Amino acid sequence: MQSDGNGHFGELSAPQMNMIMMIRVRGEVSVTQLASLLNVSPPSVTAMVDRLVERGFLNRAHSRKDRRKVVISVPPEAIEEISRVEEKILQAFVELVEAVGPETTRMWQEVLQRVNKVMETDTWQSE
């Protein structure tokens, strides 16, 4: 991975980070699988994967199970950095929750649950 001195993942867009995290959870995926998971076209996924491979955030290799198939994965050094970033995010979240107090945290949780329930339905998008 190329180093910029202050954390590689800060320079990624939300869709790029989402892609990396999705691949990390699954271990290895094909471009077709990834396009389906992200609900975008395979050419769009290929372009994003190309940029992320070039920058060292992803690996592209032949599948060990089927040498004809190309799979995308997250390199070990990126996984280590993701873990560090997740730990910082979690710590910041814990500090935020402690700062706003239990009552505000409870109200925040209720709002998020309601938002989640609305987003699970397709009706809000058609209005």
Secondary structure, 3 states (H helix, E strand, C coil): CCCCCCCHHHHCCHHHHHHHHHHHHHCEECHHHHHHHHCCCHHHHHHHHHHHHHCCCCEEEECCCCCCCEEEECCHHHHHHHHHHHHHHHHHHHHHHHHHHHHHHHHHHHHHHHHHHHHCCCHHHCC
